[in-house]
């Protein structure tokens, strides 16, 4: 007598058991899934760039109207541009969140030259006119105590202009963690 060569898996108890197992899994995990979706929605809601992309109004935040010379320019300036991703407003040191600009004391001469250009590009954008930042108390700080800020402005034609995006797309900075030094030094 030849036994059937088709065998069912050892622990397979049929489609009804699989259905009951999926129902139990759904009952146990639906609250975690709902919590995850709520956290994702909250994060998207609090990001001004995402709000602008999906057509929601952008919170005004802190309006900045001051001028920003370079910090190494002659004379003392309380508000100035330190380098391609950092500036000061009074005693506040502010780093643009999500980007990395070349360093003045770079690993190679090309990086140092690129640092001068990115510093000037940041100063140019800041000095175009008023812009917004998130309220100072609501932003995290980096390991050096600088505020990690987002800066944006809404142009006359209603476009949302994010400072980090502008600097990355113009080649003056790279997204944080994308190997800036290797890019500038070749």
Buried (B, 14 or more C-beta within 10 A) or exposed (E): EEEEEEEEEEEEEEEEEEEEEEEEEEEEEEEEEEEEEEEEEEEBEEEBBEBBEEEEEBEEBBEBEEEBBBBEEEEEBEBBBBBBBBBBBEEBBBBBBBBBBBBBEBEEEBBBEBBBBBBBBBBBBBEEEEBBBBEEEEBEEEEEEBBBBBBBBBEEEEEBBBBBBBBBEEEBBBEBEEEBBEBBBE
